[in-house]
């Protein structure tokens, strides 16, 4: 299971959102908690790894992902122009990418998505699942 959170802000403390929906899971940081490169949650259910990626310079990995995502949505003929424009504007405003990788045969997709969507909600971001940018439901 994989997805990427596209966020208009860089807010490493938003990892607490995943911590809230993964009670009892152990958290290991790669880097400092305030500026982690990876945050890895583990439990008997499996592992969820969040990888941080920010802009560092022209044509860096961040820029290539943003360019690729923009090109993907630009070429989608099944989307109305207004939807394309919204998606392209959102992608252009992305300041932080958080890749989410879930491993283990026993880790349910529900747990994986719940953690990714909750973090995206805290970041006012969207989750790219490989075909669509999913906006998390607002909290009621």
Secondary structure by P-SEA (a helix, b strand, c coil): cbbbbbbcccccccaaaaaaacccbbbbbccccccccbbbbbcccbbbbbbbbbbcccccaaaaaaaaaaaaaaacccccaaaaaaaaaaaaaccbbbbbbbbcccccaaaaaaaaaaaaaaacbbbbcccccccccccc
